Amino acid sequence: LADKQLQQNLLDLAKKCGVHIKQVFEVQLSTDTEKANAAVAGTGKNRRILLADTLLKNFSNEQIEAVFAHELAHIALRHWLKLTVFGTAVSLTTFYLTYLFFKPAAGFFGFSTVHDLAAFPLLLLVLTAIALVLIPLQNIYLRYLEKQADIFALSRVAIKEGFISAMKKLADQNLSDPSPGRIVEFLFYTHPPIAKRIRYAGAYS
């Protein structure tokens, strides 16, 4: 990262969050997208900060620190472990429900065995039906974790207004709907809508 002051600020923030970071890198995303993003890559002592050039170009240092604090929160709160356990549970549930419903469905539609290749579209239909039930429930949990990360970030950044202004700018730059309808949020959103994130950030003290 060319901006050494920003690099040191981010490393200090990581230390404050109890997360060891080895290096900070700029990632060239502008050739493929205008979306701004930040991420932490690697594990243990080999973690690295990845900042999109679109983020560095269009956001202030305070805003970048707020976005990055959110990413650090996922590590500090061990969300990667929770998501691994949760994802495993969802997968096993999906397999079990498929086991329960696919064989009777295959018999109903006249297939002699579940191994019949012609029944493959039916298998996809069963999996789709299960996903329509499980994915919205999965998204509820993901939104809960994202809110946890936001609250953690707000407790670590010095300037709360940087978080709020970063959320507004992300919504504009990433072309996201800041306030979708409840049904749309329930079915499709893995993160709380920007309007909600700004609202509880404003109420945070």
Solvent accessible surface area in square Angstrom, and as a share of the most:
residue,aa,sasa,rsa
1,L,33,0.16
2,A,95,0.74
3,D,60,0.31
4,K,128,0.54
5,Q,116,0.51
6,L,3,0.01
7,Q,42,0.19
8,Q,90,0.40
9,N,42,0.22
10,L,0,0.00
11,L,45,0.23
12,D,73,0.38
13,L,13,0.07
14,A,1,0.01
15,K,166,0.70
16,K,123,0.52
17,C,10,0.06
18,G,70,0.67
19,V,7,0.04
20,H,101,0.45
21,I,15,0.08
22,K,102,0.43
23,Q,80,0.36
24,V,6,0.03
25,F,82,0.34
26,E,73,0.33
27,V,50,0.29
28,Q,114,0.51
29,L,53,0.27
30,S,62,0.40
31,T,119,0.69
32,D,125,0.65
33,T,45,0.26
34,E,136,0.61
35,K,113,0.48
36,A,5,0.04
37,N,86,0.44
38,A,4,0.03
39,A,41,0.31
40,V,34,0.20
41,A,40,0.31
42,G,51,0.49
43,T,107,0.62
44,G,41,0.39
45,K,160,0.68
46,N,83,0.42
47,R,44,0.16
48,R,70,0.26
49,I,0,0.00
50,L,54,0.27
51,L,0,0.00
52,A,3,0.02
53,D,17,0.09
54,T,9,0.05
55,L,0,0.00
56,L,39,0.19
57,K,169,0.72
58,N,63,0.32
59,F,12,0.05
60,S,51,0.33
61,N,52,0.27
62,E,76,0.34
63,Q,17,0.08
64,I,2,0.01
65,E,41,0.18
66,A,0,0.00
67,V,12,0.07
68,F,0,0.00
69,A,0,0.00
70,H,11,0.05
71,E,41,0.18
72,L,0,0.00
73,A,0,0.00
74,H,38,0.17
75,I,29,0.15
76,A,37,0.28
77,L,54,0.27
78,R,143,0.52
79,H,2,0.01
80,W,135,0.47
81,L,80,0.40
82,K,81,0.34
83,L,71,0.35
84,T,82,0.48
85,V,97,0.56
86,F,52,0.22
87,G,30,0.29
88,T,73,0.42
89,A,53,0.41
90,V,32,0.19
91,S,48,0.31
92,L,110,0.55
93,T,58,0.34
94,T,29,0.17
95,F,133,0.55
96,Y,125,0.48
97,L,45,0.22
98,T,19,0.11
99,Y,161,0.61
100,L,73,0.36
101,F,115,0.48
102,F,20,0.08
103,K,146,0.62
104,P,85,0.53
105,A,22,0.17
106,A,2,0.02
107,G,49,0.47
108,F,166,0.69
109,F,123,0.51
110,G,65,0.63
111,F,49,0.21
112,S,111,0.71
113,T,57,0.33
114,V,54,0.31
115,H,161,0.72
116,D,50,0.26
117,L,155,0.77
118,A,65,0.50
119,A,1,0.00
120,F,104,0.43
121,P,87,0.55
122,L,19,0.09
123,L,44,0.22
124,L,86,0.43
125,L,113,0.56
126,V,16,0.09
127,L,60,0.30
128,T,73,0.43
129,A,54,0.42
130,I,12,0.06
131,A,33,0.26
132,L,128,0.63
133,V,94,0.54
134,L,28,0.14
135,I,82,0.42
136,P,8,0.05
137,L,96,0.48
138,Q,53,0.23
139,N,5,0.03
140,I,78,0.40
141,Y,59,0.22
142,L,35,0.17
143,R,31,0.11
144,Y,119,0.45
145,L,4,0.02
146,E,20,0.09
147,K,91,0.39
148,Q,55,0.24
149,A,0,0.00
150,D,0,0.00
151,I,63,0.32
152,F,25,0.11
153,A,0,0.00
154,L,0,0.00
155,S,47,0.31
156,R,70,0.26
157,V,11,0.07
158,A,98,0.76
159,I,82,0.42
160,K,63,0.27
161,E,118,0.53
162,G,4,0.04
163,F,0,0.00
164,I,36,0.18
165,S,41,0.26
166,A,0,0.00
167,M,3,0.01
168,K,107,0.45
169,K,69,0.29
170,L,23,0.12
171,A,9,0.07
172,D,108,0.56
173,Q,36,0.16
174,N,39,0.20
175,L,161,0.80
176,S,49,0.31
177,D,73,0.38
178,P,64,0.40
179,S,78,0.51
180,P,20,0.13
181,G,45,0.43
182,R,217,0.79
183,I,130,0.66
184,V,67,0.39
185,E,19,0.09
186,F,85,0.36
187,L,64,0.32
188,F,141,0.59
189,Y,49,0.19
190,T,56,0.33
191,H,75,0.34
192,P,11,0.07
193,P,5,0.03
194,I,18,0.09
195,A,30,0.23
196,K,81,0.34
197,R,19,0.07
198,I,38,0.19
199,R,151,0.55
200,Y,36,0.14
201,A,3,0.02
202,G,55,0.53
203,A,84,0.65
204,Y,63,0.24
205,S,137,0.89
